[in-house]
Amino acid sequence: MSTKVVPLSMEDILVESQKLVNKYRHKHLDYIFGVTTGGIIPGFLVADLLKKDYLYANLRPTKEKTNIKGKPTILIIDDIEDTGKTKKIVMKMFPKTAKIYFETLFKAEKNTWISFPWELQCQNEINSRQTKI
């Protein structure tokens, strides 16, 4: 079975980010995180549009805990949901007392590869450098 590729534009990312802004505009948020690597750009966009500080962190799914204490309200943003594994791992990184919202911009269907604009730009750069060699 072949894999369907769905290319997204920066406009697609902005539209989905704005939906999160609308959803969280009136909620108190102590922290906004983007899951490394795909959630960093959407996380920054949402934080900027909400006029909130964006906490850049190397938030890779790991068994390590963050150093956040207390009962914070946290918004965690990832680019895509496919298996749900990232969410399960990342949620365990924060204290159980935290109120956590975990959002993804897109949900992947089976046998679908979602290609983000930053991936396309990187691939184009790699291709252009290879042709110059």
C-alpha positions as CSV (number, residue, x, y, z in Angstrom):
1,M,0.0,0.0,0.0
2,S,1.4,3.4,-0.9
3,T,1.7,6.4,1.4
4,K,-0.3,9.4,0.6
5,V,1.6,12.7,1.0
6,V,-0.3,15.8,2.1
7,P,1.8,19.0,1.8
8,L,0.8,21.8,4.1
9,S,1.5,25.5,3.6
10,M,2.4,28.0,6.2
11,E,-1.1,29.4,5.8
12,D,-2.5,26.0,6.9
13,I,-0.3,26.2,10.0
14,L,-1.4,29.7,10.8
15,V,-5.1,28.8,10.4
16,E,-4.8,25.9,12.8
17,S,-2.7,27.9,15.2
18,Q,-5.4,30.6,15.2
19,K,-8.0,28.0,16.1
20,L,-5.9,27.2,19.2
21,V,-5.6,30.9,20.0
22,N,-9.4,31.2,19.9
23,K,-9.8,28.2,22.1
24,Y,-7.4,29.3,24.8
25,R,-7.7,33.1,24.6
26,H,-9.6,33.4,27.9
27,K,-7.9,30.6,29.8
28,H,-5.1,31.2,32.3
29,L,-1.9,29.6,31.1
30,D,1.3,29.5,33.1
31,Y,3.4,27.9,30.4
32,I,3.2,27.1,26.7
33,F,5.5,24.4,25.4
34,G,6.1,23.0,21.9
35,V,7.0,19.4,21.6
36,T,10.4,19.1,19.9
37,T,10.7,19.2,16.9
38,G,7.4,19.7,15.1
39,G,5.5,21.6,17.9
40,I,8.1,24.4,18.2
41,I,6.9,26.6,15.4
42,P,3.2,26.2,16.1
43,G,3.9,26.6,19.9
44,F,5.7,29.9,19.2
45,L,2.9,31.1,16.9
46,V,0.2,30.4,19.5
47,A,2.1,32.0,22.3
48,D,2.9,35.1,20.2
49,L,-0.8,35.4,19.1
50,L,-1.9,35.0,22.8
51,K,0.7,37.5,23.8
52,K,2.1,35.0,26.3
53,D,5.7,34.0,27.0
54,Y,6.8,31.0,25.1
55,L,8.9,28.6,27.0
56,Y,11.3,27.0,24.5
57,A,12.3,23.7,25.9
58,N,13.8,20.6,24.5
59,L,10.6,18.8,25.2
60,R,11.4,15.5,23.5
61,P,9.4,12.5,24.7
62,T,11.5,11.1,27.4
63,K,11.2,9.5,30.8
64,E,12.9,12.5,32.4
65,K,10.8,15.0,34.5
66,T,10.7,18.7,34.0
67,N,11.7,21.0,36.9
68,I,8.2,22.6,37.0
69,K,6.6,22.4,40.4
70,G,3.3,23.3,42.0
71,K,-0.1,23.4,40.2
72,P,0.6,25.2,36.9
73,T,-1.7,25.4,33.9
74,I,0.2,24.2,30.9
75,L,-0.5,24.2,27.1
76,I,1.6,21.7,25.2
77,I,1.5,21.9,21.4
78,D,2.6,19.3,18.9
79,D,2.3,19.3,15.1
80,I,0.7,16.0,14.5
81,E,-1.0,13.1,16.2
82,D,-0.6,9.7,14.8
83,T,-0.2,7.0,17.5
84,G,-0.7,9.1,20.6
85,K,2.5,7.8,22.0
86,T,4.2,11.2,22.2
87,K,1.3,12.6,24.3
88,K,1.4,9.7,26.8
89,I,5.2,10.1,27.3
90,V,5.2,13.9,27.5
91,M,2.3,14.1,29.9
92,K,4.3,12.0,32.4
93,M,7.1,14.6,32.3
94,F,5.0,17.1,34.3
95,P,3.8,17.0,37.9
96,K,0.6,15.2,38.5
97,T,-0.7,18.4,40.1
98,A,-0.4,20.3,36.8
99,K,-3.5,21.1,34.7
100,I,-2.3,20.2,31.2
101,Y,-3.9,20.8,27.9
102,F,-2.3,18.8,25.0
103,E,-3.1,19.9,21.5
104,T,-2.1,18.8,18.1
105,L,-2.6,20.8,14.9
106,F,-3.3,17.8,12.7
107,K,-4.3,14.2,13.0
108,A,-2.6,11.7,10.6
109,E,-4.7,9.1,8.8
110,K,-3.3,5.6,8.2
111,N,-0.8,5.5,5.3
112,T,-0.6,9.3,5.2
113,W,2.5,11.5,5.5
114,I,1.9,15.1,6.4
115,S,4.6,17.3,5.0
116,F,5.1,20.5,6.9
117,P,6.4,23.7,5.2
118,W,9.6,23.7,7.2
119,E,10.3,20.1,6.0
120,L,9.7,21.2,2.4
121,Q,12.1,24.2,2.8
122,C,14.8,22.0,4.3
123,Q,14.4,19.4,1.5
124,N,14.6,22.1,-1.1
125,E,17.7,23.5,0.4
126,I,19.3,20.0,0.5
127,N,18.4,19.4,-3.1
128,S,19.8,22.7,-4.2
129,R,23.1,22.1,-2.4
130,Q,23.4,18.6,-3.9
131,T,23.0,20.0,-7.5
132,K,25.8,22.5,-6.8
133,I,28.2,19.8,-5.8
